[in-house]
Amino acid sequence: MPSKKRSLLSILKILYRDYPLSSALLEYKNPFQLLVVTILSAQCTDIVANRVADYIFKKYKTPTAFSKAKLSTLKKEIKKTGLYNSKAKNIIASSRIIVKKYKSKIPQSMSELTQLPGVGRKTANIILSTAFKKREGIAVDTHVRRISRRLGLTTYLDPNKIEQDLIRIVPYKEWLDFNHLLVNHGRRICNARRPLCCDCNINKYCPFKRCRK
């Protein structure tokens, strides 16, 4: 087994121990709500996205309700998440497609999901893995990108290229949990500006390490 993959297995074992209840931090009650809150979370904290989503889900309870939402009103309602102009347009447009083409059900394939406005591979992967427990790829968000590069699992900046590197090295059975594990580790230890390398349990496997244990 190549040393990089062997190290990754050791890293995953430690992360599973440190974050045994790793799961999506976005709050939702069904796959459609997960789609909406994931769109809202782009370049926004999960806390703010969850708060805004909780408010709008009380008003718009179904895909049909979102499909009939007034664009100017929805923009104001989600303004705190940032990028609200495009997010509001994408939510309404995706809702209309879901209602008309999929009878208000979220499609369950990467090809179908990525045809929805505002849905790229990251969002599609989150929906597939979290809502449907389907492994079609690995969601690459800011935490996964940062930590994967620091661990030497990839040298790319482009999320799609990073995903392809990860797919080649991360065991298939771990695809569902990989994003959640790295997100939790990124939030608690391996943050962007001041990573707590001396408190990191995977420090010895990390080329980026700033602390000698």
Secondary structure, 3 states (H helix, E strand, C coil): CCHHHHHHHHHHHHHHHHCCCCCCCCCCCCHHHHHHHHHHCCCCCHHHHHHHHHHHHHHCCCHHHHHCCCHHHHHHHCHHHCCHHHHHHHHHHHHHHHHHHHCCCCCCCHHHHCCCCCCCHHHHHHHHHHHCCCCCCCCCCHHHHHHHHHCCCCCCCCHHHHHHHHHHHCCHHHHHHHHHHHHHHHHHCCCCCCCCHHHCCCHHHCCCCCCCC
